[in-house]
């Protein structure tokens, strides 16, 4: 149902398909509001809130077509993703996971215990989580067993998140350097040249190409822009899910490590031109780059790698300069 009728269940409201029935075997354990140390009573969602929540979920934030192996989990997680910012958070399911019996898992029955940890969840939000729990448990087990199709899609999602994180960080860095777009515009870069991944080029050319890529995304068909955004957000959701499930994420690809080293080298080269990228600008660009990587396991891995690469490259530059100074002094 697009706009299901929300039925009151104590202080909670559930869609009609989630009202407590013997076939669903839903058990709700709510701490008594009269308990001295109990949580505050669960707020009842208004009809307007419920309708708004369902309306936001109707379009679907997650791209089920892009990750077909995960499609059943993504489909049932649409409502949850709409209220979590398309991130899968372990804290969202405190008190809900691991409480179904083997018989419930075999029959597909919905069984969730709702302890005081979920006392502050609104009815629609809690209903979205309850709907997601069975498949979260199923897909976690399948992923940890090493199911090939799921592992392949986690790897693809991981690469997408890596690429998007670095792209966003590069945009932030160029904005901090007042090079988005660079002024003056570098010669020899066509309006349709968006190959910013070629980081062997001088820094202004990389910045101009990334600017073109961003302009193409923003000015392109709305459907195309939305699909790219949904794919990236879905990839982040899957990577979050894999991390929470305890799956070991892949290592940073060598191609991306090489790209980070090249970006660091280009920034150091540009720093020689004190007018465009002096030491202060370089330090600010590095900080913005690190912050713009985002949040989550992938971003933290990238941050550690970038910090290491930037430090190693800076040390190498200083050692080379010191050696050159010694050589000049010897002459």
FENGI-V368369 format. One record per residue. RES is the residue in one small letter. D_CENTER is the distance of its C-alpha to the mean C-alpha in whole Angstrom. Layout:
RES&D_CENTER ; RES&D_CENTER
//
This chain:
x&29 ; x&27 ; x&29 ; x&30 ; x&32 ; x&31 ; x&34 ; x&34 ; x&34 ; x&35 ; x&33 ; x&30 ; x&30 ; x&29 ; x&29 ; x&32 ; x&30 ; x&29 ; x&33 ; x&34 ; x&36 ; x&38 ; x&36 ; x&33 ; x&34 ; x&31 ; x&32 ; x&31 ; x&32 ; x&32 ; x&34 ; x&37 ; x&37 ; x&40 ; x&39 ; x&39 ; x&36 ; x&34 ; x&31 ; x&32 ; x&32 ; x&29 ; x&29 ; x&30 ; x&28 ; x&30 ; x&31 ; x&29 ; x&26 ; x&26 ; x&27 ; x&24 ; x&22 ; x&23 ; x&23 ; x&19 ; x&18 ; x&21 ; x&19 ; x&16 ; x&13 ; x&12 ; x&14 ; x&16 ; x&18 ; x&15 ; x&15 ; x&19 ; x&19 ; x&16 ; x&17 ; x&19 ; x&17 ; x&14 ; x&18 ; x&19 ; x&15 ; x&15 ; x&17 ; x&15 ; x&11 ; x&14 ; x&14 ; x&11 ; x&9 ; x&7 ; x&6 ; x&9 ; x&11 ; x&14 ; x&16 ; x&16 ; x&18 ; x&20 ; x&24 ; x&23 ; x&22 ; x&25 ; x&27 ; x&28 ; x&32 ; x&32 ; x&34 ; x&31 ; x&29 ; x&32 ; x&33 ; x&29 ; x&31 ; x&28 ; x&29 ; x&27 ; x&28 ; x&27 ; x&28 ; x&28 ; x&25 ; x&24 ; x&27 ; x&25 ; x&22 ; x&24 ; x&26 ; x&23 ; x&20 ; x&22 ; x&23 ; x&20 ; x&19 ; x&22 ; x&22 ; x&19 ; x&20 ; x&23 ; x&20 ; x&18 ; x&21 ; x&22 ; x&19 ; x&18 ; x&22 ; x&22 ; x&19 ; x&21 ; x&24 ; x&22 ; x&23 ; x&23 ; x&21 ; x&18 ; x&18 ; x&18 ; x&15 ; x&13 ; x&14 ; x&14 ; x&10 ; x&10 ; x&12 ; x&10 ; x&7 ; x&10 ; x&12 ; x&10 ; x&9 ; x&13 ; x&14 ; x&12 ; x&14 ; x&17 ; x&17 ; x&17 ; x&20 ; x&22 ; x&22 ; x&23 ; x&26 ; x&27 ; x&26 ; x&24 ; x&27 ; x&29 ; x&33 ; x&35 ; x&33 ; x&33 ; x&36 ; x&35 ; x&32 ; x&32 ; x&30 ; x&29 ; x&28 ; x&24 ; x&24 ; x&22 ; x&21 ; x&25 ; x&24 ; x&28 ; x&29 ; x&30 ; x&27 ; x&29 ; x&29 ; x&25 ; x&24 ; x&26 ; x&25 ; x&21 ; x&23 ; x&24 ; x&21 ; x&19 ; x&22 ; x&22 ; x&19 ; x&20 ; x&24 ; x&23 ; x&24 ; x&21 ; x&21 ; x&20 ; x&17 ; x&16 ; x&15 ; x&14 ; x&11 ; x&11 ; x&11 ; x&8 ; x&6 ; x&8 ; x&7 ; x&3 ; x&6 ; x&8 ; x&7 ; x&7 ; x&10 ; x&12 ; x&12 ; x&13 ; x&16 ; x&17 ; x&16 ; x&17 ; x&14 ; x&16 ; x&17 ; x&16 ; x&18 ; x&21 ; x&21 ; x&18 ; x&20 ; x&23 ; x&21 ; x&20 ; x&23 ; x&25 ; x&23 ; x&24 ; x&28 ; x&28 ; x&27 ; x&30 ; x&32 ; x&31 ; x&32 ; x&36 ; x&36 ; x&36 ; x&36 ; x&33 ; x&31 ; x&33 ; x&32 ; x&30 ; x&28 ; x&27 ; x&26 ; x&24 ; x&22 ; x&21 ; x&20 ; x&18 ; x&17 ; x&15 ; x&14 ; x&12 ; x&10 ; x&8 ; x&7 ; x&7 ; x&9 ; x&8 ; x&9 ; x&11 ; x&13 ; x&13 ; x&14 ; x&17 ; x&18 ; x&18 ; x&20 ; x&22 ; x&23 ; x&24 ; x&26 ; x&28 ; x&28 ; x&30 ; x&32 ; x&33 ; x&34 ; x&36 ; x&38 ; x&39 ; x&40 ; x&42 ; x&44 ; x&45 ; x&46 ; x&48 ; x&49 ; x&51 ; x&52 ; x&54 ; x&55
//
